[in-house]
């Protein structure tokens, strides 16, 4: 259906954020000086909290292509079919929590999500029943919002920080996965042994007010340009 209101798209793409200001806030060190031009124009999206959370629950130990396939099956099986132009492939909305909560575990496993099925189903039920209010998290301090997300099955520190960053814009959330961990150790601590606790303190203090943005530049740089192996 034609629309004249594209505010939702501007919000999703975060086009009103001044990227130059973000980049100027990054630390002036060699890794960031290399990452910024290598990832020129990279921006974070502002995703729907439930879709973001569910997708990251499904991402555990999966490659990107596999995650895309699982999400596509989930939408086709449980989402609503969308109106698309003629000759366009069918498209489906992301299913809401109450729809996932009503699904049987075997139905979810049929979407090839394996052991993640019960985690997704329980998370959906808790959200659908109001036990966890995703809309409330935006008003909480980062630590409190993270703790509430981590009460959900399948949600550890990394997934919680991803949701805080990509769905809510908590810029002090700095997700650390295998790529980021390897990048931090190689680019900042190449000649020193460093504990996870030391790395966590480092990320919380070194990268400035847009630390979450800096994380994405390092993540993409590590995967595509720095030839780091997971």
N, C-alpha and C positions, 0 to 999 in steps of 0.2 A: 504494500500500500504506500503511495507517495506520501512524503512527509516534508514539512518545511522546518521542522525543529531538529537540528543536528547537534544540539548541545550534548547529548549523550555520547556522540562520537568524539567531540572535542575533549570530553572528560575521560573517555576511554584511552585516547591517544595522548592525553596530557599535553596538548599543544600550547596551552597558555603558560606552561612552565618555561622560564627563561633558561635554556640549556647552557648559555654562556656563563650565567651566574653559577650554575651547578659545577661546571668544569673548573671555574676559578677557585672553587672551594676545596678542590682535591689537593692533597699534599704535593708539594713540588719535589718529588723524588723520581729516581730513574724508572722504576716500573710504571708509575702512572704517566710519566712523560712518554713512554713507549705505548701504553695502552690507549691513551686518548686518540692520537691520530690513526692508530690501527683500527679503531672502532668508531670512526667519525660518524656523528649523527645518531648514535645509539640512544634510545629513549626507553623508559619504563612505561608499560601500560598500567592502567588502573582497572583491574579485573573485578568481576562480581565475586563477592566473598565466598558464597557457597560453591560456585563453579571452580574457583581457584582452590579452595580447600579440598573438594572432592577430587579434582585432577591431581593434586599433589599426593593425596592418599593413594591414588592409583599408580603413582609414578615410582613407588619404592622398588628399587633394584631392577628397574626397567629402562631400556633404551628409548630415546625420543620417538622413534618410528613406532615402537610397540605401544607406547603411551597414546600416541595419536590414534592407533587402531582400536585400542580399548575404549577410548572416549567416543570415537565414532560409532562403535557398536552400541555403547550405552545410550547415546542420543537416539540412534535409530530404533532401539528396542523400547525405550521408556520416555523419550521426548515427544513433543508435538511437532507434526510436520508443518514446515513454514511455507509461505507463499513465495515462490521464486519465479523469475522470468521463464518464458517458454524456452525449451531446449536446454534448460539448466538442470544439472543433476539434483535429485531430491536433497533437501536440507532439513535438519531437525534441531529443535531447541534443546538446551541442556536440561535434563529432567530435574524437577524441584525435589527438595528433601522428602516431602510426604510421599511422592511417587516411588522413590527408592526405598523408603521405609516399608512400603507395602509389598515390595518385591520379595520373592523367595530367594534364599541364598543360591539355590541351584540356577535360578534365572540369571542372577548376577554373574555367577561363574561361567555361564554360557557366553558371556561377553569377554571371556579369556582373561579375567582379572585374578584368577586363582585365589591365594590366601588373603588377598586384599578385600574380597567380597564381604566377609563378616564385619571387617573394620568399617567399610563404607556404609553398610546397612545400619550398624549401630550408631555411627555418627549422624546419619540422616534421621534416624528415629529421635535421637536426643535433640536435634535442632528442630524437627517438625513438632515435637511435643513441648518446645519452649524451655527445655532444660538448659540449653545453650542458646543465647541470643546473639547471633552474629552482628546484628545492627548495633548492639551496645558496645562492642569491642573498640570501636573507633574512638570512644570517649574515655577509654581507660588508659592509664600509663602503660608503656610498652611491656614492662615486666608482668603486670597483671593480665594484660591481654594475652601474652604468650602463655602464661600459666593456665589460663582458661582453655586455650586451644589444646594444650598438651594433656588435658583431661580426656580428650577424645581418643579412641583407639586408633593406632596407626600413626599418631602425630607425635613426633619427637621434636627436639629443638630445631633441627634444620627445616622441617616442613612448617612448623609454626612460624619461623622467621620468614620463610618464603611467603606465607599468607599475609603476615603483617606488612611486608614490603610491597607485594604486588597487588593486594586487594585493598589495603588501608593506607598505604603511603607512609608507614612508620620508617623514617629514613635512618634511624639508629638500629634497625634490624639488619643484620649482616649474615645471611645464610652461608654456612660453611659446608660444602659437600666435598667429594673427593677431588674435584678439579680445583676448587678454591683452596683447599688445604694444601694441595701440591704446589699451587702457584705461590701461596704465602711462604711456604718453606723454601722454595727455590729462589724466589725473587727478593725476599726480605731476610731470610735466615739461612742462607746457603752454607755457611760455615759454622753454624751453631745448632745444637740440639735444642728443640723448643717443645714444651709441653702443650697439650690442648688448652690448659688454663691460661698459659702465657699468650697463646695465639688469640684467645677470646678477649683478654684484656687489651692486647695490641689493636685488634679490630675496633674495639669500643672507643679507643682514644686517638688513633692515628689518622683516620680518614675524614674527619671533619663532619659538618652538619649534614652532608649528603653521603654518608658512609654506604648506605644501601645502593645508591647509584654507582659509587666507586666499585663496589663489589661486582656489579654487572659488567663494568668495563674490564676488570681483572678476569672475571669468569670467561668472557668472550675471547679476550686476548690469550688466555691460557689454552683454551680449546683450539682456536683457529690459527693463531699467529706464533705462539711461543713454542709450539711443538712439544708440549708436555703430554705425557702419556698417563692415562688414568691408572 
